[in-house]
Amino acid sequence: MSDKSTGIEHGLTNYGDRDFSLYLRRSFARSMGYSNAMLKKPVVGIAYTPSGFNNCHRHFPELLDAVKRGVLAAGALPMEFPTISLGEVFLNPTSLKFRNLMSMDTEEMIRAQPMDAVVLMGGCDKTVPAQIMGAVSAGRPAVMLVGGPMMTGRHRGERLGACTDCRRFWAQYRAGKIDDKEINEIEGKLATTAGTCAVMGTASTMACLVEALGMILPGTAAIPAVHADRLRAAEATGALAVKLIGSKLTPDVIINRKSIENAFRVLLAIGGSTNAVIHLAAIAGRAGVPVSLARLNELSDSTPVLVNLKPVGNGYMEDLFAAGGMGALMREIKDLLHLDAMTVTGETLGERLAADAGGFVDRSIIAERKSPLEPQGGLVALFGNLAPQGAILKRSAADAKLFEFEGKAVVFTSLEDLAARIDDPNLDVTANDFLVLQNAGPHSASAMPEAGYLPIPKKLASKGVKDMVRVSDARMSGTAFGTVVLHVTPDSASGGPLGLVRNGDRIKLSVRERRIDLMVDEAELKRRADTVKPAAATPSRGYARLYAQEILGADQGCDFAFLKPR
């Protein structure tokens, strides 16, 4: 701990008299029952994000106590402060719209309040990237504590976990294979403990990537939310925050080209969420590091999928924890990683991995390099005239029979149009068609929701069709699966070619060639572009107006333009 810390004297409120400002601050602090001795200690802020609208953070009061215990034992004063919290399924139109707002809240409260270091407590999908983005921009010593995944439930002898199993059973319900009574029974068994989704969804993916970035304690990404080790990790995180006081090892230093590339390697090896591409691009953008989707393809071609968790495999996050966790996974691909990348503990990634080498590894969950689940990475970027700036396909969760495919477009012009017609028995659709959703990207009124996982039309699902090619400028949950082309950029609402697709057009997908193309000549596309109606007017006020004015495309992480470093 450095003697340069300033505790509650840091960043005094300006009343034109510094001594008065300190006198007033101490007076108000003493109203909370702090002793003079305690107020002389350095301060560790704790960005605290519980919410009645965020089930993933239900256990945060207990975690907070453990963080405080670690801070106090290490000789500093812990002071929690609230920021907004983003509960994935409780936000309209989508949590991604508010990720940047949470990052701004986090950044400004870290900067404005008197703290020498900060612990970031997050878990649910967008909270982790929001906090990391804010911390990078704030540039103050910080360490992350993730909330951890749920434990699984049981249904008629089968393990269940939110939310890949949610989607699997809902598809069966739509196809008429299970009845109302059983789907209601399943509903009560999918999410039975505190924590984030039990599979390798976006929350779990981001937890793993934050460990790969070096922003959390080693071995803590996969600890279940309700496990005692999660509380011990919280205590140790609090203690580490005290050690960081006065350190130059701030998030904007730790997160750089090497650590971002390490995170992409891990994303590919775990078969992680497509959402992580957006979040990593946003985090990297805050650090001034450009992200190239062409480089993602290069990494993907040389990174095998090694983690056997749903939706790519069969296991759950509790299995990854028991199998050896992120350390075991990263040691398996350490020749592909930048081992000299620094981490928040002051060790290089290589030193971290060497320190814990030799432990038990369950090879049914974390495969050896010589026997991968898939020889190439879980994600691939596509280009072509339909996605000039790129699109993403999670090939590890898709049907390889559809990777080289051409079909007829069945177009839905909005989410409302999709909801109205997808189950219409008269819908002109076959299993060989491409389902296309427009106006669901970041520049649309719906703000890029997880709607890219278009449901199989009921008339096909009832006949046993389980997958078909789906294309959109939307996102999909990391818990979802299928041959789904996402993040098509530029999006429809900003004038991208996806908005020019019409019913009956032919689309060609080639994963081998990394392309998705609309088989319509340029003259016809130009004619269509000339007749497209202008985008909806910018909202008149508030955050919606700020969002509409500043939102960037998926290729830039959907961050706000004015939040990127100048």
C-alpha positions in Angstrom: 0.0 0.0 0.0 1.4 3.4 -1.0 1.6 6.4 1.3 0.4 8.5 -1.6 -3.3 7.5 -0.9 -5.5 10.4 0.2 -8.6 8.6 1.5 -11.6 10.9 2.0 -9.4 13.9 1.3 -9.3 12.9 -2.3 -11.1 15.2 -4.7 -12.7 17.6 -2.3 -16.0 19.3 -3.1 -15.2 22.9 -4.1 -16.5 25.5 -1.8 -13.6 27.9 -2.4 -11.9 27.0 0.8 -10.1 23.6 0.9 -9.8 23.4 4.7 -13.6 24.1 5.1 -14.3 21.5 2.4 -12.4 18.8 4.4 -13.9 19.9 7.7 -17.4 19.6 6.2 -16.7 16.3 4.6 -15.3 14.8 7.8 -18.2 16.2 9.8 -20.7 14.5 7.5 -18.7 11.3 7.4 -18.7 11.2 11.2 -22.5 11.4 11.1 -22.3 7.8 9.7 -20.6 6.7 12.8 -17.0 6.5 11.5 -14.2 7.2 14.0 -11.4 9.7 13.4 -9.0 6.7 13.1 -11.1 5.1 10.4 -11.5 8.3 8.5 -7.7 8.6 8.3 -7.4 5.3 6.4 -7.2 5.1 2.6 -10.6 4.4 0.9 -11.6 1.5 -1.3 -14.8 2.2 -3.1 -17.1 -0.7 -4.0 -19.3 -0.3 -7.1 -22.3 -2.1 -5.7 -25.1 -3.2 -8.1 -27.9 -5.1 -6.4 -31.4 -4.6 -7.7 -34.9 -6.0 -7.3 -34.9 -6.1 -11.1 -31.7 -8.2 -11.3 -32.0 -11.8 -10.0 -28.4 -12.5 -10.9 -27.3 -10.2 -8.1 -29.6 -11.5 -5.4 -26.6 -12.7 -3.3 -24.7 -9.4 -3.5 -25.4 -8.2 0.1 -23.5 -11.3 1.4 -20.7 -10.8 -1.2 -20.4 -7.1 -0.1 -19.8 -8.1 3.5 -17.0 -10.4 2.4 -15.4 -7.7 0.2 -15.6 -5.2 3.2 -14.0 -7.8 5.4 -11.0 -8.1 3.1 -10.6 -4.4 2.8 -10.7 -3.8 6.5 -8.3 -6.6 7.3 -5.8 -5.1 4.8 -6.0 -1.7 6.5 -8.3 0.4 4.5 -11.8 1.8 4.8 -14.5 0.2 2.4 -17.3 2.4 1.2 -19.9 1.0 -1.2 -21.7 3.2 -3.6 -24.6 2.3 -5.9 -24.8 2.5 -9.7 -27.5 1.4 -12.0 -27.8 -2.4 -12.4 -28.9 -4.2 -15.6 -31.0 -7.3 -15.2 -31.0 -8.9 -18.6 -34.7 -10.1 -18.8 -36.2 -7.1 -17.0 -35.2 -4.3 -19.4 -37.0 -2.9 -22.4 -36.2 -2.8 -25.2 -33.0 -4.5 -24.3 -30.2 -4.3 -21.7 -27.6 -3.4 -24.3 -29.2 0.0 -24.8 -28.3 0.8 -21.2 -24.8 -0.7 -21.0 -23.2 2.6 -22.0 -25.4 4.4 -19.4 -24.1 2.1 -16.7 -20.5 2.6 -17.9 -20.9 6.3 -17.7 -22.4 6.0 -14.2 -19.5 3.8 -13.1 -16.8 6.0 -14.6 -18.2 9.3 -13.2 -18.8 7.9 -9.7 -15.3 6.4 -9.6 -13.8 9.7 -10.7 -16.0 12.0 -8.6 -15.9 10.3 -5.3 -13.0 10.0 -2.8 -11.6 6.6 -3.4 -8.0 5.3 -3.9 -9.0 2.1 -5.5 -12.3 0.4 -6.5 -13.9 -3.1 -6.5 -16.3 -3.6 -9.3 -19.1 -6.0 -8.4 -21.0 -7.3 -11.4 -22.3 -10.4 -12.9 -25.4 -10.2 -15.2 -24.6 -9.9 -18.9 -24.1 -6.2 -19.5 -23.0 -5.2 -16.0 -19.5 -6.7 -16.4 -18.5 -5.0 -19.6 -20.2 -1.8 -18.5 -18.1 -1.7 -15.3 -14.9 -2.6 -17.1 -15.5 0.1 -19.8 -16.2 2.7 -17.1 -13.1 1.7 -15.1 -10.8 1.8 -18.2 -12.1 5.4 -18.8 -11.7 6.4 -15.2 -8.1 5.2 -15.0 -8.1 4.5 -11.3 -6.8 1.3 -9.7 -9.6 -1.3 -10.0 -10.3 -5.0 -9.6 -13.4 -6.9 -10.7 -15.4 -9.4 -8.7 -18.0 -11.4 -10.7 -21.0 -12.8 -9.0 -20.7 -16.4 -10.3 -23.1 -18.8 -12.1 -26.2 -20.5 -10.8 -26.2 -24.1 -9.8 -28.4 -26.4 -11.9 -31.9 -27.6 -11.2 -33.6 -31.0 -11.9 -36.5 -32.0 -14.0 -37.7 -35.7 -14.2 -34.1 -36.9 -13.7 -32.5 -34.4 -16.0 -30.2 -31.5 -15.1 -31.5 -28.1 -16.1 -29.8 -24.7 -16.3 -30.8 -21.3 -17.5 -31.1 -20.6 -20.3 -30.0 -23.0 -23.0 -32.5 -25.5 -21.6 -35.1 -22.7 -21.5 -34.9 -22.5 -25.2 -34.7 -26.2 -25.8 -37.9 -26.9 -23.9 -39.7 -23.9 -25.4 -38.9 -25.2 -28.9 -40.4 -28.5 -27.9 -43.5 -26.7 -26.5 -43.9 -24.7 -29.7 -43.6 -28.0 -31.7 -46.4 -29.5 -29.5 -44.1 -32.2 -28.0 -44.8 -31.0 -24.4 -47.9 -29.6 -22.9 -48.8 -26.6 -20.8 -48.5 -28.5 -17.5 -45.0 -29.6 -18.2 -43.7 -26.2 -19.5 -45.0 -24.6 -16.3 -43.3 -27.2 -14.3 -40.0 -26.6 -16.1 -40.4 -22.9 -15.7 -40.0 -23.3 -11.9 -36.9 -25.4 -12.2 -34.7 -23.6 -14.7 -33.3 -20.9 -12.4 -33.2 -22.1 -8.8 -30.3 -20.3 -7.1 -28.7 -16.9 -7.1 -26.2 -16.2 -9.9 -25.9 -15.8 -13.6 -27.0 -18.4 -16.2 -25.6 -21.8 -15.6 -24.3 -22.3 -19.1 -21.7 -20.6 -21.3 -24.0 -17.7 -22.0 -22.9 -14.1 -22.2 -22.5 -13.6 -18.4 -20.3 -16.7 -18.0 -18.4 -15.8 -21.2 -17.7 -12.3 -19.9 -16.6 -13.7 -16.5 -14.1 -16.0 -18.3 -12.9 -13.1 -20.5 -12.3 -10.8 -17.6 -10.1 -13.5 -16.1 -8.3 -13.7 -19.5 -7.9 -9.9 -19.5 -6.3 -10.2 -16.1 -8.9 -8.0 -14.3 -10.0 -10.5 -11.6 -8.2 -12.9 -9.3 -7.0 -16.1 -10.9 -9.4 -19.0 -10.7 -12.4 -17.0 -9.7 -14.4 -16.7 -13.0 -16.3 -20.0 -12.7 -16.9 -20.3 -8.9 -20.7 -20.9 -8.4 -22.5 -17.9 -6.9 -23.6 -20.0 -3.8 -20.3 -21.7 -3.2 -18.3 -20.7 -0.1 -15.3 -20.1 -2.4 -17.2 -17.2 -3.9 -17.2 -15.5 -0.5 -13.5 -16.2 0.0 -12.9 -14.8 -3.5 -14.8 -11.6 -2.4 -12.7 -11.2 0.7 -9.4 -11.7 -1.3 -10.6 -9.2 -3.9 -11.1 -6.6 -1.2 -7.6 -7.2 0.1 -6.2 -7.0 -3.4 -7.9 -3.6 -3.9 -6.0 -2.3 -0.9 -2.7 -3.5 -2.4 -3.6 -1.6 -5.6 -3.7 1.8 -3.9 -1.1 4.0 -5.4 -0.4 1.5 -8.2 0.1 2.5 -11.8 -1.4 -0.9 -12.7 -4.8 0.6 -13.7 -7.4 -0.9 -16.1 -6.3 1.3 -19.0 -2.8 -0.2 -18.6 -3.8 -3.8 -18.1 -6.2 -3.7 -21.0 -4.1 -3.4 -24.2 -3.6 -5.1 -27.5 -2.1 -8.3 -26.0 -4.7 -8.8 -23.3 -7.5 -8.1 -25.7 -6.1 -10.7 -28.1 -5.8 -13.2 -25.2 -9.5 -12.6 -24.4 -10.4 -13.3 -28.0 -8.4 -16.5 -28.0 -10.2 -17.6 -24.8 -13.6 -16.6 -26.3 -12.9 -18.9 -29.3 -11.7 -21.8 -27.1 -14.7 -21.8 -24.8 -17.2 -21.5 -27.6 -18.4 -18.3 -25.9 -21.2 -15.9 -26.6 -21.4 -13.8 -29.8 -22.2 -10.9 -27.6 -18.7 -10.9 -26.3 -17.4 -9.7 -29.7 -19.4 -6.5 -29.2 -18.3 -6.1 -25.6 -14.6 -6.8 -26.3 -14.7 -4.3 -29.1 -16.2 -1.7 -26.7 -13.7 -2.4 -23.9 -10.8 -2.3 -26.4 -12.2 0.9 -27.9 -12.1 2.6 -24.5 -8.4 1.7 -24.3 -7.7 2.9 -27.8 -7.2 -0.6 -29.2 -8.8 -1.3 -32.6 -10.5 -4.6 -33.1 -10.5 -6.3 -36.5 -13.0 -8.9 -37.5 -10.6 -10.1 -40.1 -8.1 -10.7 -37.3 -10.8 -12.6 -35.4 -11.0 -15.0 -38.3 -7.2 -15.5 -38.2 -7.4 -16.3 -34.5 -10.4 -18.6 -35.0 -8.7 -20.6 -37.6 -5.9 -21.5 -35.2 -7.8 -21.8 -31.9 -9.7 -25.1 -31.1 -12.9 -25.3 -29.1 -11.9 -27.1 -25.9 -14.8 -26.5 -23.4 -17.7 -28.9 -23.3 -20.5 -26.7 -22.0 -23.9 -25.8 -23.3 -24.9 -24.5 -25.7 -21.9 -25.9 -27.6 -21.5 -29.1 -25.5 -23.2 -30.8 -22.6 -21.9 -29.4 -19.3 -22.6 -26.4 -17.1 -20.5 -23.8 -15.4 -20.4 -25.7 -12.1 -18.7 -28.4 -14.1 -16.1 -26.0 -15.5 -15.3 -24.9 -11.9 -14.8 -28.5 -10.8 -12.9 -29.4 -14.0 -10.0 -26.9 -13.3 -11.5 -23.6 -14.3 -10.0 -21.0 -16.5 -6.5 -21.8 -15.5 -6.7 -25.3 -16.9 -8.2 -24.0 -20.1 -5.6 -21.3 -20.6 -2.7 -23.6 -19.8 -4.0 -25.8 -22.6 -3.7 -23.0 -25.1 -0.8 -21.1 -23.5 1.3 -21.3 -26.6 -1.4 -19.1 -28.3 -1.5 -16.5 -25.6 0.6 -13.4 -24.8 2.1 -14.7 -21.6 3.8 -11.4 -20.8 0.5 -9.6 -20.5 0.2 -8.0 -17.0 -2.6 -8.8 -14.7 -4.2 -7.0 -11.8 -2.2 -9.0 -9.2 1.1 -7.7 -10.6 1.9 -11.0 -12.2 2.2 -11.7 -15.9 -0.4 -14.2 -17.3 2.4 -16.6 -17.7 3.4 -16.4 -14.0 -0.3 -16.9 -13.1 -0.6 -20.0 -15.2 2.7 -21.5 -13.9 1.8 -20.9 -10.3 -1.2 -23.2 -10.5 0.1 -25.8 -12.9 -0.3 -29.5 -12.2 -3.8 -29.6 -10.7 -6.7 -32.0 -11.6 -8.3 -31.4 -15.0 -11.5 -33.2 -16.0 -11.0 -34.0 -19.6 -14.7 -34.6 -20.2 -15.2 -30.8 -19.7 -11.8 -29.3 -20.7 -10.5 -31.2 -23.7 -6.8 -31.7 -24.5 -5.4 -29.8 -27.5 -4.8 -33.0 -29.3 -8.5 -34.0 -28.9 -10.5 -30.8 -29.3 -14.3 -30.6 -29.4 -13.8 -28.6 -32.7 -10.6 -28.0 -34.5 -11.3 -24.3 -35.0 -12.8 -21.5 -32.9 -16.4 -21.2 -32.0 -17.0 -17.9 -33.8 -16.4 -16.7 -37.4 -16.8 -13.3 -39.0 -18.6 -13.1 -42.3 -18.3 -10.4 -45.0 -19.8 -9.9 -48.4 -22.2 -7.5 -50.0 -24.9 -8.2 -47.3 -22.4 -7.4 -44.5 -19.7 -5.1 -45.8 -18.4 -4.3 -42.3 -19.0 -7.8 -41.0 -21.4 -10.2 -39.3 -20.9 -13.0 -36.8 -21.8 -16.7 -36.8 -21.4 -19.0 -33.9 -20.4 -22.0 -35.9 -19.7 -24.2 -32.9 -23.5 -24.0 -32.0 -24.7 -24.3 -35.7 -25.5 -27.1 -38.1 -22.5 -27.7 -40.4 -24.9 -28.9 -43.1 -26.0 -25.3 -43.6 -22.5 -23.8 -43.8 -22.4 -23.8 -47.6 -26.0 -23.0 -48.5 -28.1 -20.9 -50.8 -31.8 -20.2 -50.2 -34.8 -17.9 -50.7 -35.2 -14.9 -48.3 -38.3 -14.8 -46.1 -38.2 -11.2 -44.8 -39.6 -9.7 -41.6 -39.3 -5.9 -41.6 -39.4 -5.5 -37.9 -39.8 -7.3 -34.6 -43.5 -6.5 -34.7 -43.8 -8.0 -38.2 -41.9 -11.1 -37.0 -44.3 -11.6 -34.0 -47.3 -11.2 -36.2 -46.4 -13.6 -39.0 -43.8 -16.2 -37.9 -46.5 -18.7 -36.9 -49.0 -17.9 -39.6 -50.0 -21.2 -41.2 -50.1 -19.4 -44.6 -46.5 -18.1 -44.3 -44.7 -19.0 -47.5 -41.6 -20.7 -46.0 -39.7 -24.0 -46.3 -36.8 -25.4 -44.3 -34.5 -24.5 -47.2 -35.2 -20.7 -46.9 -33.4 -18.0 -45.1 -35.3 -16.2 -42.4 -34.3 -12.5 -42.5 -35.1 -9.9 -39.8 -34.5 -6.2 -40.6 -34.5 -3.1 -38.4 -33.3 -4.7 -35.2 -29.8 -3.3 -35.1 -28.2 -0.7 -32.8 -29.5 2.2 -34.8 -33.1 0.9 -34.8 -35.8 1.8 -32.3 -35.4 -1.6 -30.7 -31.7 -1.0 -30.1 -30.3 -4.4 -31.1 -32.1 -6.9 -28.8 -31.4 -10.6 -28.5 -33.9 -11.3 -31.2 -31.6 -12.7 -33.8 -32.5 -16.2 -32.6 -35.6 -16.2 -34.8 -38.0 -19.0 -33.9 -38.5 -21.8 -36.3 -42.0 -21.2 -37.9 -44.5 -23.3 -36.1 -45.6 -25.0 -39.4 -42.0 -26.3 -39.8 -41.2 -26.9 -36.1 -44.3 -29.2 -35.8 -42.8 -31.3 -38.7 -39.5 -31.7 -36.9 -37.4 -28.9 -38.4 -34.9 -27.8 -35.7 -32.6 -25.4 -37.5 -32.5 -23.2 -40.6 -30.4 -20.2 -41.6 -31.4 -17.0 -39.9 -29.9 -13.6 -40.7 -30.4 -10.3 -38.9 -28.7 -7.1 -37.5 -29.8 -8.1 -34.0 -28.0 -10.1 -31.3 -28.8 -13.5 -29.7 -28.3 -14.7 -26.2 -25.1 -16.6 -25.5 -27.3 -19.4 -24.3 -28.9 -19.8 -27.8 -27.9 -22.2 -30.6 -28.5 -22.7 -34.3 -27.3 -21.4 -37.7 -27.8 -17.7 -36.9 -26.0 -14.9 -38.7 -25.9 -11.9 -36.4 -24.7 -8.3 -36.1 -25.0 -7.6 -39.8 -23.2 -4.3 -40.3 -24.1 -1.6 -41.3 -27.5 -2.3 -39.9 -30.8 -1.8 -41.7 -31.7 1.4 -39.8 -28.4 3.1 -40.8 -28.9 2.3 -44.5 -27.1 -1.0 -44.7 -27.8 -3.5 -47.5 -29.7 -5.8 -45.1 -32.6 -3.3 -45.3 -32.7 -3.8 -49.1 -33.5 -7.6 -49.0 -36.9 -8.5 -50.3 -39.0 -11.7 -50.2 -37.9 -14.1 -52.7 -34.3 -12.8 -53.1 -31.6 -15.4 -53.1 -28.9 -15.4 -50.3 -25.7 -17.4 -50.3 -23.9 -18.3 -47.2 -20.3 -19.7 -47.3 -18.6 -20.2 -44.0 -15.6 -21.6 -45.9 -15.2 -18.4 -47.8 -16.3 -16.2 -44.9 -19.1 -14.6 -46.9 -22.8 -13.9 -46.9 -24.1 -12.4 -50.2 -27.4 -11.1 -51.5 -27.7 -12.5 -55.0 -29.2 -9.3 -56.5 -27.3 -7.1 -59.0 -26.0 -3.7 -58.0 -28.3 -1.7 -60.3 -31.4 -3.2 -58.6 -29.9 -2.6 -55.1 -29.3 1.0 -56.1 -32.9 1.3 -57.3 -34.2 -0.1 -54.0 -31.9 2.2 -52.0 -33.3 5.2 -53.7 -36.9 4.3 -52.6 -36.1 3.4 -49.0 -37.9 5.6 -46.5 -35.7 7.7 -44.2 -34.9 6.4 -40.8 -37.2 7.4 -37.9 -36.7 10.8 -36.3 -34.3 11.2 -33.4 -36.2 11.1 -30.1 -36.9 14.5 -28.7 -35.2 14.2 -25.3 -33.4 12.3 -22.6 -31.2 9.2 -22.8 -33.0 7.9 -25.9 -31.9 11.1 -27.8 -28.4 10.8 -26.6 -28.4 7.1 -27.6 -29.7 7.8 -31.1 -27.2 10.6 -31.7 -24.1 8.8 -30.4 -24.5 5.0 -30.9 -21.8 3.3 -33.0 -22.1 0.1 -35.1 -21.6 -3.4 -33.9 -18.1 -3.4 -35.4 -17.2 -0.6 -32.9 -18.8 -2.3 -29.9 -22.0 -0.3 -30.0 -20.3 2.2 -27.7 -21.1 6.0 -27.8 -18.8 8.0 -30.1 -18.1 10.6 -27.5 -17.0 8.0 -24.9 -14.1 6.8 -27.0 -10.7 8.3 -26.1 -9.7 11.4 -28.1 
